Amino acid sequence: MRDEYGRINNRAQIIRSLDKLRLAHFLTLIVENPEEYPKNTMEWLDWLNAESGDNIDKL
């Protein structure tokens, strides 16, 4: 996802900007698909620093 200046945000930036409904949706995706998300702290740090992509379902 891009910011107002056209820069691609990382996943952490996008997650911080989610409203409560979208955050709840994202957390549900993690719970329902744990195999698609990191397993430990270091993996999460790498995952959060990666580019966000174009869709919350593909975070």
N, CA, C, O and CB atoms as a CASP TS submission, in Angstrom:
PFRMAT TS
TARGET T0000
AUTHOR 0000-0000-0000
METHOD Language model
MODEL 1
PARENT N/A
ATOM      1  N   MET     1       0.849  -1.164   0.000  1.00  0.00           N
ATOM      2  CA  MET     1       0.000   0.000   0.000  1.00  0.00           C
ATOM      3  C   MET     1       0.900   1.234   0.000  1.00  0.00           C
ATOM      4  O   MET     1       1.974   1.244   0.602  1.00  0.00           O
ATOM      5  CB  MET     1      -0.969  -0.006   1.221  1.00  0.00           C
ATOM      6  N   ARG     2       0.448   2.238  -0.668  1.00  0.00           N
ATOM      7  CA  ARG     2       1.260   3.447  -0.802  1.00  0.00           C
ATOM      8  C   ARG     2       0.722   4.573   0.077  1.00  0.00           C
ATOM      9  O   ARG     2      -0.473   4.645   0.362  1.00  0.00           O
ATOM     10  CB  ARG     2       1.305   3.899  -2.266  1.00  0.00           C
ATOM     11  N   ASP     3       1.625   5.440   0.496  1.00  0.00           N
ATOM     12  CA  ASP     3       1.211   6.610   1.265  1.00  0.00           C
ATOM     13  C   ASP     3       0.778   7.717   0.305  1.00  0.00           C
ATOM     14  O   ASP     3       0.746   7.518  -0.910  1.00  0.00           O
ATOM     15  CB  ASP     3       2.362   7.102   2.194  1.00  0.00           C
ATOM     16  N   GLU     4       0.448   8.876   0.854  1.00  0.00           N
ATOM     17  CA  GLU     4      -0.059   9.981   0.032  1.00  0.00           C
ATOM     18  C   GLU     4       0.982  10.528  -0.942  1.00  0.00           C
ATOM     19  O   GLU     4       0.640  11.276  -1.858  1.00  0.00           O
ATOM     20  CB  GLU     4      -0.544  11.100   0.923  1.00  0.00           C
ATOM     21  N   TYR     5       2.258  10.156  -0.750  1.00  0.00           N
ATOM     22  CA  TYR     5       3.325  10.617  -1.639  1.00  0.00           C
ATOM     23  C   TYR     5       3.751   9.548  -2.645  1.00  0.00           C
ATOM     24  O   TYR     5       4.694   9.749  -3.411  1.00  0.00           O
ATOM     25  CB  TYR     5       4.523  11.053  -0.822  1.00  0.00           C
ATOM     26  N   GLY     6       3.053   8.414  -2.636  1.00  0.00           N
ATOM     27  CA  GLY     6       3.355   7.345  -3.577  1.00  0.00           C
ATOM     28  C   GLY     6       4.415   6.371  -3.103  1.00  0.00           C
ATOM     29  O   GLY     6       4.791   5.465  -3.847  1.00  0.00           O
ATOM     30  N   ARG     7       4.908   6.534  -1.880  1.00  0.00           N
ATOM     31  CA  ARG     7       5.917   5.614  -1.351  1.00  0.00           C
ATOM     32  C   ARG     7       5.236   4.350  -0.835  1.00  0.00           C
ATOM     33  O   ARG     7       4.140   4.404  -0.277  1.00  0.00           O
ATOM     34  CB  ARG     7       6.746   6.288  -0.220  1.00  0.00           C
ATOM     35  N   ILE     8       5.892   3.227  -1.028  1.00  0.00           N
ATOM     36  CA  ILE     8       5.350   1.965  -0.528  1.00  0.00           C
ATOM     37  C   ILE     8       5.676   1.850   0.955  1.00  0.00           C
ATOM     38  O   ILE     8       6.835   1.965   1.354  1.00  0.00           O
ATOM     39  CB  ILE     8       5.923   0.747  -1.321  1.00  0.00           C
ATOM     40  N   ASN     9       4.651   1.622   1.769  1.00  0.00           N
ATOM     41  CA  ASN     9       4.825   1.464   3.209  1.00  0.00           C
ATOM     42  C   ASN     9       5.231   0.040   3.538  1.00  0.00           C
ATOM     43  O   ASN     9       4.963  -0.887   2.774  1.00  0.00           O
ATOM     44  CB  ASN     9       3.541   1.836   3.956  1.00  0.00           C
ATOM     45  N   ASN    10       5.889  -0.126   4.700  1.00  0.00           N
ATOM     46  CA  ASN    10       6.150  -1.482   5.155  1.00  0.00           C
ATOM     47  C   ASN    10       4.922  -1.961   5.937  1.00  0.00           C
ATOM     48  O   ASN    10       4.007  -1.186   6.216  1.00  0.00           O
ATOM     49  CB  ASN    10       7.454  -1.549   6.035  1.00  0.00           C
ATOM     50  N   ARG    11       4.922  -3.232   6.278  1.00  0.00           N
ATOM     51  CA  ARG    11       3.749  -3.819   6.936  1.00  0.00           C
ATOM     52  C   ARG    11       3.462  -3.178   8.285  1.00  0.00           C
ATOM     53  O   ARG    11       2.297  -2.991   8.636  1.00  0.00           O
ATOM     54  CB  ARG    11       3.944  -5.310   7.117  1.00  0.00           C
ATOM     55  N   ALA    12       4.491  -2.838   9.047  1.00  0.00           N
ATOM     56  CA  ALA    12       4.278  -2.217  10.357  1.00  0.00           C
ATOM     57  C   ALA    12       3.553  -0.882  10.213  1.00  0.00           C
ATOM     58  O   ALA    12       2.663  -0.572  11.005  1.00  0.00           O
ATOM     59  CB  ALA    12       5.621  -2.015  11.081  1.00  0.00           C
ATOM     60  N   GLN    13       3.926  -0.094   9.210  1.00  0.00           N
ATOM     61  CA  GLN    13       3.275   1.199   8.992  1.00  0.00           C
ATOM     62  C   GLN    13       1.794   1.008   8.647  1.00  0.00           C
ATOM     63  O   GLN    13       0.941   1.757   9.123  1.00  0.00           O
ATOM     64  CB  GLN    13       3.991   1.979   7.865  1.00  0.00           C
ATOM     65  N   ILE    14       1.498   0.022   7.835  1.00  0.00           N
ATOM     66  CA  ILE    14       0.109  -0.225   7.452  1.00  0.00           C
ATOM     67  C   ILE    14      -0.697  -0.701   8.651  1.00  0.00           C
ATOM     68  O   ILE    14      -1.813  -0.230   8.868  1.00  0.00           O
ATOM     69  CB  ILE    14       0.036  -1.259   6.317  1.00  0.00           C
ATOM     70  N   ILE    15      -0.154  -1.621   9.426  1.00  0.00           N
ATOM     71  CA  ILE    15      -0.876  -2.129  10.593  1.00  0.00           C
ATOM     72  C   ILE    15      -1.180  -0.996  11.568  1.00  0.00           C
ATOM     73  O   ILE    15      -2.271  -0.952  12.137  1.00  0.00           O
ATOM     74  CB  ILE    15      -0.061  -3.234  11.297  1.00  0.00           C
ATOM     75  N   ARG    16      -0.235  -0.079  11.769  1.00  0.00           N
ATOM     76  CA  ARG    16      -0.461   1.049  12.672  1.00  0.00           C
ATOM     77  C   ARG    16      -1.607   1.944  12.201  1.00  0.00           C
ATOM     78  O   ARG    16      -2.260   2.598  13.014  1.00  0.00           O
ATOM     79  CB  ARG    16       0.811   1.872  12.803  1.00  0.00           C
ATOM     80  N   SER    17      -1.848   1.972  10.916  1.00  0.00           N
ATOM     81  CA  SER    17      -2.869   2.872  10.378  1.00  0.00           C
ATOM     82  C   SER    17      -4.259   2.243  10.277  1.00  0.00           C
ATOM     83  O   SER    17      -5.213   2.923   9.899  1.00  0.00           O
ATOM     84  CB  SER    17      -2.448   3.348   9.023  1.00  0.00           C
ATOM     85  N   LEU    18      -4.389   0.961  10.607  1.00  0.00           N
ATOM     86  CA  LEU    18      -5.686   0.289  10.477  1.00  0.00           C
ATOM     87  C   LEU    18      -6.691   0.779  11.511  1.00  0.00           C
ATOM     88  O   LEU    18      -6.337   1.055  12.658  1.00  0.00           O
ATOM     89  CB  LEU    18      -5.512  -1.217  10.608  1.00  0.00           C
ATOM     90  N   ASP    19      -7.939   0.882  11.093  1.00  0.00           N
ATOM     91  CA  ASP    19      -8.992   1.158  12.064  1.00  0.00           C
ATOM     92  C   ASP    19      -9.320  -0.155  12.785  1.00  0.00           C
ATOM     93  O   ASP    19      -8.796  -1.205  12.414  1.00  0.00           O
ATOM     94  CB  ASP    19     -10.272   1.767  11.368  1.00  0.00           C
ATOM     95  N   LYS    20     -10.166  -0.107  13.793  1.00  0.00           N
ATOM     96  CA  LYS    20     -10.454  -1.281  14.615  1.00  0.00           C
ATOM     97  C   LYS    20     -11.036  -2.435  13.815  1.00  0.00           C
ATOM     98  O   LYS    20     -10.667  -3.586  14.048  1.00  0.00           O
ATOM     99  CB  LYS    20     -11.404  -0.911  15.720  1.00  0.00           C
ATOM    100  N   LEU    21     -11.924  -2.161  12.889  1.00  0.00           N
ATOM    101  CA  LEU    21     -12.544  -3.222  12.099  1.00  0.00           C
ATOM    102  C   LEU    21     -11.507  -3.930  11.230  1.00  0.00           C
ATOM    103  O   LEU    21     -11.475  -5.159  11.185  1.00  0.00           O
ATOM    104  CB  LEU    21     -13.668  -2.651  11.223  1.00  0.00           C
ATOM    105  N   ARG    22     -10.666  -3.172  10.545  1.00  0.00           N
ATOM    106  CA  ARG    22      -9.640  -3.779   9.687  1.00  0.00           C
ATOM    107  C   ARG    22      -8.582  -4.509  10.517  1.00  0.00           C
ATOM    108  O   ARG    22      -8.071  -5.545  10.090  1.00  0.00           O
ATOM    109  CB  ARG    22      -8.971  -2.703   8.812  1.00  0.00           C
ATOM    110  N   LEU    23      -8.251  -3.985  11.687  1.00  0.00           N
ATOM    111  CA  LEU    23      -7.310  -4.673  12.564  1.00  0.00           C
ATOM    112  C   LEU    23      -7.900  -6.007  13.033  1.00  0.00           C
ATOM    113  O   LEU    23      -7.200  -7.019  13.070  1.00  0.00           O
ATOM    114  CB  LEU    23      -6.951  -3.784  13.776  1.00  0.00           C
ATOM    115  N   ALA    24      -9.170  -6.006  13.386  1.00  0.00           N
ATOM    116  CA  ALA    24      -9.834  -7.248  13.786  1.00  0.00           C
ATOM    117  C   ALA    24      -9.824  -8.260  12.644  1.00  0.00           C
ATOM    118  O   ALA    24      -9.592  -9.447  12.869  1.00  0.00           O
ATOM    119  CB  ALA    24     -11.279  -6.966  14.232  1.00  0.00           C
ATOM    120  N   HIS    25     -10.075  -7.798  11.423  1.00  0.00           N
ATOM    121  CA  HIS    25     -10.036  -8.673  10.256  1.00  0.00           C
ATOM    122  C   HIS    25      -8.635  -9.260  10.076  1.00  0.00           C
ATOM    123  O   HIS    25      -8.490 -10.459   9.839  1.00  0.00           O
ATOM    124  CB  HIS    25     -10.463  -7.904   8.989  1.00  0.00           C
ATOM    125  N   PHE    26      -7.617  -8.426  10.188  1.00  0.00           N
ATOM    126  CA  PHE    26      -6.238  -8.877  10.045  1.00  0.00           C
ATOM    127  C   PHE    26      -5.882  -9.907  11.116  1.00  0.00           C
ATOM    128  O   PHE    26      -5.274 -10.932  10.805  1.00  0.00           O
ATOM    129  CB  PHE    26      -5.281  -7.686  10.119  1.00  0.00           C
ATOM    130  N   LEU    27      -6.249  -9.652  12.362  1.00  0.00           N
ATOM    131  CA  LEU    27      -5.956 -10.602  13.434  1.00  0.00           C
ATOM    132  C   LEU    27      -6.676 -11.927  13.222  1.00  0.00           C
ATOM    133  O   LEU    27      -6.138 -12.986  13.542  1.00  0.00           O
ATOM    134  CB  LEU    27      -6.344 -10.012  14.782  1.00  0.00           C
ATOM    135  N   THR    28      -7.883 -11.872  12.688  1.00  0.00           N
ATOM    136  CA  THR    28      -8.612 -13.097  12.357  1.00  0.00           C
ATOM    137  C   THR    28      -7.871 -13.895  11.289  1.00  0.00           C
ATOM    138  O   THR    28      -7.808 -15.122  11.366  1.00  0.00           O
ATOM    139  CB  THR    28     -10.036 -12.764  11.879  1.00  0.00           C
ATOM    140  N   LEU    29      -7.313 -13.213  10.297  1.00  0.00           N
ATOM    141  CA  LEU    29      -6.532 -13.906   9.265  1.00  0.00           C
ATOM    142  C   LEU    29      -5.334 -14.635   9.882  1.00  0.00           C
ATOM    143  O   LEU    29      -5.020 -15.758   9.488  1.00  0.00           O
ATOM    144  CB  LEU    29      -6.048 -12.904   8.193  1.00  0.00           C
ATOM    145  N   ILE    30      -4.674 -14.004  10.838  1.00  0.00           N
ATOM    146  CA  ILE    30      -3.521 -14.634  11.489  1.00  0.00           C
ATOM    147  C   ILE    30      -3.961 -15.881  12.250  1.00  0.00           C
ATOM    148  O   ILE    30      -3.311 -16.923  12.170  1.00  0.00           O
ATOM    149  CB  ILE    30      -2.820 -13.639  12.446  1.00  0.00           C
ATOM    150  N   VAL    31      -5.055 -15.776  12.981  1.00  0.00           N
ATOM    151  CA  VAL    31      -5.544 -16.913  13.768  1.00  0.00           C
ATOM    152  C   VAL    31      -5.985 -18.058  12.861  1.00  0.00           C
ATOM    153  O   VAL    31      -5.718 -19.223  13.157  1.00  0.00           O
ATOM    154  CB  VAL    31      -6.710 -16.478  14.672  1.00  0.00           C
ATOM    155  N   GLU    32      -6.654 -17.735  11.767  1.00  0.00           N
ATOM    156  CA  GLU    32      -7.175 -18.771  10.871  1.00  0.00           C
ATOM    157  C   GLU    32      -6.116 -19.372   9.964  1.00  0.00           C
ATOM    158  O   GLU    32      -6.303 -20.479   9.458  1.00  0.00           O
ATOM    159  CB  GLU    32      -8.278 -18.208  10.032  1.00  0.00           C
ATOM    160  N   ASN    33      -4.996 -18.664   9.740  1.00  0.00           N
ATOM    161  CA  ASN    33      -3.953 -19.127   8.819  1.00  0.00           C
ATOM    162  C   ASN    33      -2.565 -18.995   9.440  1.00  0.00           C
ATOM    163  O   ASN    33      -1.709 -18.325   8.862  1.00  0.00           O
ATOM    164  CB  ASN    33      -4.015 -18.338   7.505  1.00  0.00           C
ATOM    165  N   PRO    34      -2.313 -19.605  10.589  1.00  0.00           N
ATOM    166  CA  PRO    34      -1.029 -19.407  11.269  1.00  0.00           C
ATOM    167  C   PRO    34       0.176 -19.862  10.445  1.00  0.00           C
ATOM    168  O   PRO    34       1.282 -19.354  10.631  1.00  0.00           O
ATOM    169  CB  PRO    34      -1.036 -20.142  12.581  1.00  0.00           C
ATOM    170  N   GLU    35      -0.031 -20.801   9.551  1.00  0.00           N
ATOM    171  CA  GLU    35       1.078 -21.301   8.736  1.00  0.00           C
ATOM    172  C   GLU    35       1.608 -20.254   7.758  1.00  0.00           C
ATOM    173  O   GLU    35       2.715 -20.396   7.240  1.00  0.00           O
ATOM    174  CB  GLU    35       0.639 -22.531   7.972  1.00  0.00           C
ATOM    175  N   GLU    36       0.834 -19.217   7.505  1.00  0.00           N
ATOM    176  CA  GLU    36       1.237 -18.171   6.567  1.00  0.00           C
ATOM    177  C   GLU    36       1.958 -17.000   7.240  1.00  0.00           C
ATOM    178  O   GLU    36       2.371 -16.058   6.564  1.00  0.00           O
ATOM    179  CB  GLU    36       0.026 -17.658   5.834  1.00  0.00           C
ATOM    180  N   TYR    37       2.109 -17.053   8.560  1.00  0.00           N
ATOM    181  CA  TYR    37       2.702 -15.949   9.298  1.00  0.00           C
ATOM    182  C   TYR    37       3.917 -16.425  10.090  1.00  0.00           C
ATOM    183  O   TYR    37       4.069 -17.623  10.328  1.00  0.00           O
ATOM    184  CB  TYR    37       1.667 -15.314  10.235  1.00  0.00           C
ATOM    185  N   PRO    38       4.777 -15.502  10.498  1.00  0.00           N
ATOM    186  CA  PRO    38       6.009 -15.864  11.222  1.00  0.00           C
ATOM    187  C   PRO    38       5.738 -16.630  12.512  1.00  0.00           C
ATOM    188  O   PRO    38       4.651 -16.574  13.085  1.00  0.00           O
ATOM    189  CB  PRO    38       6.804 -14.616  11.543  1.00  0.00           C
ATOM    190  N   LYS    39       6.779 -17.350  12.945  1.00  0.00           N
ATOM    191  CA  LYS    39       6.653 -18.197  14.134  1.00  0.00           C
ATOM    192  C   LYS    39       7.400 -17.659  15.354  1.00  0.00           C
ATOM    193  O   LYS    39       7.145 -18.102  16.474  1.00  0.00           O
ATOM    194  CB  LYS    39       7.151 -19.577  13.819  1.00  0.00           C
ATOM    195  N   ASN    40       8.319 -16.712  15.155  1.00  0.00           N
ATOM    196  CA  ASN    40       9.094 -16.215  16.289  1.00  0.00           C
ATOM    197  C   ASN    40       9.377 -14.721  16.118  1.00  0.00           C
ATOM    198  O   ASN    40       9.038 -14.123  15.097  1.00  0.00           O
ATOM    199  CB  ASN    40      10.418 -17.004  16.432  1.00  0.00           C
ATOM    200  N   THR    41       9.995 -14.143  17.125  1.00  0.00           N
ATOM    201  CA  THR    41      10.221 -12.694  17.158  1.00  0.00           C
ATOM    202  C   THR    41      11.048 -12.204  15.976  1.00  0.00           C
ATOM    203  O   THR    41      10.684 -11.215  15.340  1.00  0.00           O
ATOM    204  CB  THR    41      10.909 -12.308  18.448  1.00  0.00           C
ATOM    205  N   MET    42      12.138 -12.869  15.677  1.00  0.00           N
ATOM    206  CA  MET    42      13.002 -12.422  14.577  1.00  0.00           C
ATOM    207  C   MET    42      12.285 -12.510  13.233  1.00  0.00           C
ATOM    208  O   MET    42      12.427 -11.620  12.394  1.00  0.00           O
ATOM    209  CB  MET    42      14.286 -13.256  14.537  1.00  0.00           C
ATOM    210  N   GLU    43      11.516 -13.575  13.026  1.00  0.00           N
ATOM    211  CA  GLU    43      10.738 -13.697  11.789  1.00  0.00           C
ATOM    212  C   GLU    43       9.697 -12.582  11.706  1.00  0.00           C
ATOM    213  O   GLU    43       9.459 -12.031  10.631  1.00  0.00           O
ATOM    214  CB  GLU    43      10.049 -15.083  11.712  1.00  0.00           C
ATOM    215  N   TRP    44       9.069 -12.245  12.853  1.00  0.00           N
ATOM    216  CA  TRP    44       8.084 -11.160  12.859  1.00  0.00           C
ATOM    217  C   TRP    44       8.739  -9.822  12.515  1.00  0.00           C
ATOM    218  O   TRP    44       8.161  -9.024  11.778  1.00  0.00           O
ATOM    219  CB  TRP    44       7.391 -11.072  14.231  1.00  0.00           C
ATOM    220  N   LEU    45       9.930  -9.572  13.037  1.00  0.00           N
ATOM    221  CA  LEU    45      10.619  -8.316  12.731  1.00  0.00           C
ATOM    222  C   LEU    45      10.889  -8.206  11.231  1.00  0.00           C
ATOM    223  O   LEU    45      10.662  -7.154  10.633  1.00  0.00           O
ATOM    224  CB  LEU    45      11.942  -8.217  13.521  1.00  0.00           C
ATOM    225  N   ASP    46      11.369  -9.278  10.632  1.00  0.00           N
ATOM    226  CA  ASP    46      11.604  -9.281   9.184  1.00  0.00           C
ATOM    227  C   ASP    46      10.301  -9.082   8.429  1.00  0.00           C
ATOM    228  O   ASP    46      10.248  -8.319   7.464  1.00  0.00           O
ATOM    229  CB  ASP    46      12.274 -10.593   8.745  1.00  0.00           C
ATOM    230  N   TRP    47       9.252  -9.765   8.864  1.00  0.00           N
ATOM    231  CA  TRP    47       7.948  -9.687   8.204  1.00  0.00           C
ATOM    232  C   TRP    47       7.390  -8.266   8.281  1.00  0.00           C
ATOM    233  O   TRP    47       6.879  -7.746   7.289  1.00  0.00           O
ATOM    234  CB  TRP    47       6.958 -10.684   8.843  1.00  0.00           C
ATOM    235  N   LEU    48       7.485  -7.644   9.440  1.00  0.00           N
ATOM    236  CA  LEU    48       6.964  -6.285   9.620  1.00  0.00           C
ATOM    237  C   LEU    48       7.728  -5.245   8.808  1.00  0.00           C
ATOM    238  O   LEU    48       7.155  -4.232   8.408  1.00  0.00           O
ATOM    239  CB  LEU    48       7.006  -5.909  11.083  1.00  0.00           C
ATOM    240  N   ASN    49       9.004  -5.481   8.564  1.00  0.00           N
ATOM    241  CA  ASN    49       9.817  -4.544   7.796  1.00  0.00           C
ATOM    242  C   ASN    49       9.658  -4.701   6.288  1.00  0.00           C
ATOM    243  O   ASN    49      10.123  -3.850   5.530  1.00  0.00           O
ATOM    244  CB  ASN    49      11.258  -4.711   8.164  1.00  0.00           C
ATOM    245  N   ALA    50       9.011  -5.774   5.842  1.00  0.00           N
ATOM    246  CA  ALA    50       8.824  -6.008   4.406  1.00  0.00           C
ATOM    247  C   ALA    50       7.774  -5.053   3.843  1.00  0.00           C
ATOM    248  O   ALA    50       6.941  -4.526   4.581  1.00  0.00           O
ATOM    249  CB  ALA    50       8.409  -7.474   4.142  1.00  0.00           C
ATOM    250  N   GLU    51       7.822  -4.837   2.535  1.00  0.00           N
ATOM    251  CA  GLU    51       6.823  -3.985   1.875  1.00  0.00           C
ATOM    252  C   GLU    51       5.429  -4.570   2.062  1.00  0.00           C
ATOM    253  O   GLU    51       5.254  -5.786   2.133  1.00  0.00           O
ATOM    254  CB  GLU    51       7.142  -3.829   0.366  1.00  0.00           C
ATOM    255  N   SER    52       4.450  -3.690   2.139  1.00  0.00           N
ATOM    256  CA  SER    52       3.096  -4.087   2.507  1.00  0.00           C
ATOM    257  C   SER    52       2.286  -4.747   1.403  1.00  0.00           C
ATOM    258  O   SER    52       1.340  -5.476   1.701  1.00  0.00           O
ATOM    259  CB  SER    52       2.367  -2.911   2.980  1.00  0.00           C
ATOM    260  N   GLY    53       2.618  -4.521   0.162  1.00  0.00           N
ATOM    261  CA  GLY    53       1.795  -5.060  -0.907  1.00  0.00           C
ATOM    262  C   GLY    53       0.606  -4.154  -1.176  1.00  0.00           C
ATOM    263  O   GLY    53       0.600  -2.994  -0.762  1.00  0.00           O
ATOM    264  N   ASP    54      -0.394  -4.671  -1.863  1.00  0.00           N
ATOM    265  CA  ASP    54      -1.531  -3.852  -2.304  1.00  0.00           C
ATOM    266  C   ASP    54      -2.830  -4.105  -1.564  1.00  0.00           C
ATOM    267  O   ASP    54      -3.808  -3.393  -1.791  1.00  0.00           O
ATOM    268  CB  ASP    54      -1.763  -4.076  -3.742  1.00  0.00           C
ATOM    269  N   ASN    55      -2.872  -5.107  -0.677  1.00  0.00           N
ATOM    270  CA  ASN    55      -4.137  -5.518  -0.097  1.00  0.00           C
ATOM    271  C   ASN    55      -3.903  -6.041   1.305  1.00  0.00           C
ATOM    272  O   ASN    55      -2.919  -6.740   1.549  1.00  0.00           O
ATOM    273  CB  ASN    55      -4.823  -6.583  -0.968  1.00  0.00           C
ATOM    274  N   ILE    56      -4.788  -5.714   2.228  1.00  0.00           N
ATOM    275  CA  ILE    56      -4.641  -6.190   3.607  1.00  0.00           C
ATOM    276  C   ILE    56      -4.686  -7.720   3.678  1.00  0.00           C
ATOM    277  O   ILE    56      -4.037  -8.316   4.539  1.00  0.00           O
ATOM    278  CB  ILE    56      -5.743  -5.592   4.497  1.00  0.00           C
ATOM    279  N   ASP    57      -5.439  -8.354   2.791  1.00  0.00           N
ATOM    280  CA  ASP    57      -5.502  -9.814   2.787  1.00  0.00           C
ATOM    281  C   ASP    57      -4.181 -10.446   2.374  1.00  0.00           C
ATOM    282  O   ASP    57      -3.973 -11.644   2.569  1.00  0.00           O
ATOM    283  CB  ASP    57      -6.603 -10.284   1.861  1.00  0.00           C
ATOM    284  N   LYS    58      -3.292  -9.646   1.806  1.00  0.00           N
ATOM    285  CA  LYS    58      -2.002 -10.170   1.364  1.00  0.00           C
ATOM    286  C   LYS    58      -0.850  -9.651   2.218  1.00  0.00           C
ATOM    287  O   LYS    58       0.318  -9.798   1.856  1.00  0.00           O
ATOM    288  CB  LYS    58      -1.766  -9.810  -0.090  1.00  0.00           C
ATOM    289  N   LEU    59      -1.189  -9.041   3.361  1.00  0.00           N
ATOM    290  CA  LEU    59      -0.124  -8.591   4.263  1.00  0.00           C
ATOM    291  C   LEU    59       0.656  -9.809   4.658  1.00  0.00           C
ATOM    292  O   LEU    59       1.617  -9.706   5.420  1.00  0.00           O
ATOM    293  CB  LEU    59      -0.685  -7.841   5.521  1.00  0.00           C
TER
END
